[in-house]
Amino acid sequence: MSEEANTSTDKEPHAGGRPEFEITQEVINQAELLASQGLTQNQIALALGMGESTLYEKKAKFPEFAEAIKAGKAKGVAMVAEKLMEKAMAMDTTSILFYLKCQGGWRDSPEPTYSDSGTLNIRIHGGPDSDIKVEPKA
């Protein structure tokens, strides 16, 4: 943590009249947690008790604060991606399609069809190997 993050606890008013918002290790940890839960920059600022412009100022002044928010966001995305992948690997059709649309560049196409045996047929625009079939779970 930078020297500036260890400033005194006396919160002197600055030009705007409000006390200076101090970036402590506790604030950094809280910001990372909030970011990992998917909050926006504005929501993180409000949850920490500051305005969004103050959040951006503090991120510029305290690199460890900015990095904590980036790391938190990455952790949250990783957690959700892991759960999505678990569902997709369990052959959850909705999860498979969501993943492929977001990560595989797939787009909506006509409604899927089902064969008499219960196989799901999905036509994906993109080439000769663009049809997929999903067998029903046993």
N, C-alpha and C positions, 0 to 999 in steps of 0.2 A: 504494500500500500504506500502511496506517496506521502511525503511529509505533510502536504496540505490536508490530507484526510485526517490527520491527527491534531487538528486545530483545537483551540480551547473550547470549552463548553459554553463560554459566555457568548450569547447570541446577540451581538450588537446590531441595531438596525442599520441598514445601508440606505442608499439614496432613495429607494422606494418606500422606506419606512417599515418594511417587514423585516423580521430577523433573518439573517443569513441562514440558509438551509445547509446543515452540516452533513457531509458524506462520511459516514462511519462504516466500519466493517459490517455492523448490523444492517445498515441501509443497503450496502452492496449485496449482502446475502439475501435480503428481502426482495430486492429488485430482480435478482437471478431467479428466485422462486416464482415471483409473479410472472416473469417472462416465460418460464417453463410451463406455466398454466395457460398460456396462450393470450395473455392480456396485450392490448395494443400499447404503444408508447404513451398515449394520452391516459389510458387506464392505469398504467404503472405509475405515472406521475401523480394522478389523483389518489391512488392507494397509498402512496408514500407521503402525501400531504403537500405536494408542490404543484405548480402549474407546468404545463407541457413545455413552455419556453425555458423554464428553469431546469427541467430535465435535460433538455438539449445542451444548455450551458454547462451543466454539471458533467455530462458525458464528454464534452470537449475538454473540460478542465481536469477530469479524473479518468484517465484511460482505463483503470481497473474497474470503474463503475460501468463504463461503456462495454467493456469486455464481459462483465458479468451478465449484462442484459443479452448480449449476443449468445453467450454460452447457455443461458437459460432457455432462450428461444430454440437453440439447436437441440437441447435435451428434450424439450417438449415435443418437437417434431419427431425426434428419434423414438420416443415412447409411443406416440400415436402410430407412427409408421410400423413399429414392431407389432402392435396389436392388429393393424390392418393386414399386415403380411400373414399373421397367424390365421386370421379369418379367411384370407384368400387361399392359403395353403390347405385349409379345411374345406375347400371347394364352395365357399359362400359366393354365389354368383354376383351379388351386388358388390361385394368387396373386390372381386376380381375385376369387374368392369370399372369400378372407381379407380383402382390402381392403374389399370391400363390407360384410362383416359388421362389421368394426371401425369403418369410417368412414361407411358408408351406412345403418347401422341395420338391415341385413338380418339375417334369422335363418334357421336351418336349416329346410328344407322336405323334402317327400318326395324320394326319389332322383331325380337327373336322368335323362332318357331320351335316347336317340340315335335319329335318324331313319335310314332306309335309306341316305341319302346321306352319313351320318357327322356330321350336324349335331347338336350338343349342345343339348338343350332343357332349360331350367331354369325352373321355376315359382317365382316369388317372391310371397309374400303381400303385397298392398299396393295393388292397383288394376288398372285395365284395361290399363295399359302395363307390367305387372309381369313379363311373360315376356321372357326374353332367349334369343337363339340365338347360338351360337358356331360359326362355320364352321371346318372342319379346316384346318390349315396346308397350304399347297401344297408 
